[in-house]
Amino acid sequence: MQDLTIRYMGLTLSSPLVAAASPFTGSLDTIHALADAGIGAIVLRSIFEEQIRAEVQDMEASLDLEQHAEVYDYLRADLPMRVGPERYLALIRDAKKAVHVPIIGSINCTTPGQWPDFARKVELAGADALELNVYDIPIDGVESGSDVERRHLEVVRTVCGMVKIPVAVKIGSQYSSITHFVRQLDKIGVKAVVLFNRFFYPQIDLDTLTVGTGVNLSHAGDAGVAIRWLALLRDQVQCDLGMTTGVHAYGDVLRGLVVGANCVQLCSVLYGKEGFACIARMKSEISDWMLDKGYDSIDAFHGMLREPEEGPSRGFNRAQYVTTLLEQ
Ligand SMILES: Cc1cc2nc3c(=O)[nH]c(=O)nc-3n(C[C@H](O)[C@H](O)[C@H](O)COP(=O)(O)O)c2cc1C
């Protein structure tokens, strides 16, 4: 096996494959199984800022449903599995004792008020790093795009000011200027930005004419958006970049690495028939590819196809899109 070691947020990972936040990373049994399967790091399932303010049983009452209907749906999709703040901290402590891979806490948040002290508790519980999932559906029609971004940056700045462990921010792809926003995050001092969060969408049942929720997993071929932006951002920021959404095969991992990702997160693929065995298979396929190409470390090819800041484009920008359409 070739050396698959990579550095992510100052942590050494035995491979770039990271378990993304999901129900699999919310219980000690599956955390154990992921470590045994050879995962490079584990992002624990998120605790929500709403949960930090209120214990699970009070959650429905504490949510302003008009403002947070989407968050409520997301939570309700697997509410029984979710844990309150104290149990979340216990999970961090137990996971750190149980496995030797880096453990990254995760908080899903949208506002800087009332909860950020909890980030410090995550650090004290022993998490190696913290990922903030800034998940927002701004629907009041009053806040402008820049207001929303300012609020998100304020959350991140507040948390970064509270902890010494590295902080990553996982974002969605729907900012009007992703480059500008990620550069602002970089200036605040985040150690990584993870591209891109994937949302659950409401599901309309045409028989019952009701609106429900459900988990929708990604598919092979969904990695393109993250790959484009990893390539475009790699030379524009100092911080590391993580990739999430649509990683289903070793080729997706390698494509992420050649455009500059420092870790590649797996979620939907872990739900497949093969289960966690896909981790060892992908590592072995990556190693075979490296052997074939003559690379003995990931550093040897990491970022080699990123978009250069100067000189001819490699094909990730608008000009290439125009050319492609004109050629059809
Ligand atoms: C059932 C389920 C639960 C998830 N829970 C979380 C979560 O708690 N926090 C988070 O940041 N992302 C969560 N995600 C998003 C995943 O971490 C991942 O970013 C997303 O599914 C895209 O990756 P994929 O294409 O490999 O599935 C969840 C995804 C699924 C399918």
Ligand as a Chemical Component Dictionary entry (heavy atoms), coordinates in Angstrom:
data_LIG
# 
_chem_comp.id                   LIG 
_chem_comp.type                 NON-POLYMER 
_chem_comp.pdbx_formal_charge   0 
_chem_comp.three_letter_code    LIG 
# 
loop_
_chem_comp_atom.comp_id 
_chem_comp_atom.atom_id 
_chem_comp_atom.alt_atom_id 
_chem_comp_atom.type_symbol 
_chem_comp_atom.charge 
_chem_comp_atom.model_Cartn_x 
_chem_comp_atom.model_Cartn_y 
_chem_comp_atom.model_Cartn_z 
_chem_comp_atom.pdbx_ordinal 
LIG C1  C1  C 0 -28.912 10.946 7.155  1  
LIG C2  C2  C 0 -27.953 12.079 7.064  2  
LIG C3  C3  C 0 -27.669 12.830 8.189  3  
LIG C4  C4  C 0 -26.770 13.899 8.110  4  
LIG N1  N1  N 0 -26.481 14.591 9.245  5  
LIG C5  C5  C 0 -25.592 15.613 9.162  6  
LIG C6  C6  C 0 -25.225 16.319 10.320 7  
LIG O1  O1  O 0 -25.644 16.027 11.437 8  
LIG N2  N2  N 0 -24.343 17.348 10.171 9  
LIG C7  C7  C 0 -23.805 17.699 8.960  10 
LIG O2  O2  O 0 -22.979 18.624 8.901  11 
LIG N3  N3  N 0 -24.129 17.028 7.850  12 
LIG C8  C8  C 0 -24.999 16.006 7.920  13 
LIG N4  N4  N 0 -25.318 15.322 6.798  14 
LIG C9  C9  C 0 -24.666 15.689 5.520  15 
LIG C10 C10 C 0 -23.437 14.814 5.258  16 
LIG O3  O3  O 0 -22.445 15.006 6.239  17 
LIG C11 C11 C 0 -22.803 15.113 3.868  18 
LIG O4  O4  O 0 -22.205 16.387 3.874  19 
LIG C12 C12 C 0 -23.825 15.075 2.753  20 
LIG O5  O5  O 0 -24.672 13.940 2.859  21 
LIG C13 C13 C 0 -23.138 15.045 1.383  22 
LIG O6  O6  O 0 -22.262 13.958 1.271  23 
LIG P1  P1  P 0 -22.664 12.608 0.469  24 
LIG O7  O7  O 0 -22.938 13.004 -0.922 25 
LIG O8  O8  O 0 -21.455 11.734 0.630  26 
LIG O9  O9  O 0 -23.879 12.057 1.138  27 
LIG C14 C14 C 0 -26.187 14.242 6.852  28 
LIG C15 C15 C 0 -26.490 13.479 5.728  29 
LIG C16 C16 C 0 -27.347 12.413 5.818  30 
LIG C17 C17 C 0 -27.629 11.615 4.581  31 
# 
loop_
_chem_comp_bond.comp_id 
_chem_comp_bond.atom_id_1 
_chem_comp_bond.atom_id_2 
_chem_comp_bond.value_order 
_chem_comp_bond.pdbx_ordinal 
LIG C1  C2  SING 1  
LIG C2  C3  SING 2  
LIG C2  C16 DOUB 3  
LIG C3  C4  DOUB 4  
LIG C4  N1  SING 5  
LIG C4  C14 SING 6  
LIG N1  C5  DOUB 7  
LIG C5  C6  SING 8  
LIG C5  C8  SING 9  
LIG C6  O1  DOUB 10 
LIG C6  N2  SING 11 
LIG N2  C7  SING 12 
LIG C7  O2  DOUB 13 
LIG C7  N3  SING 14 
LIG N3  C8  DOUB 15 
LIG C8  N4  SING 16 
LIG N4  C9  SING 17 
LIG N4  C14 SING 18 
LIG C9  C10 SING 19 
LIG C10 O3  SING 20 
LIG C10 C11 SING 21 
LIG C11 O4  SING 22 
LIG C11 C12 SING 23 
LIG C12 O5  SING 24 
LIG C12 C13 SING 25 
LIG C13 O6  SING 26 
LIG O6  P1  SING 27 
LIG P1  O7  DOUB 28 
LIG P1  O8  SING 29 
LIG P1  O9  SING 30 
LIG C14 C15 DOUB 31 
LIG C15 C16 SING 32 
LIG C16 C17 SING 33 
# 
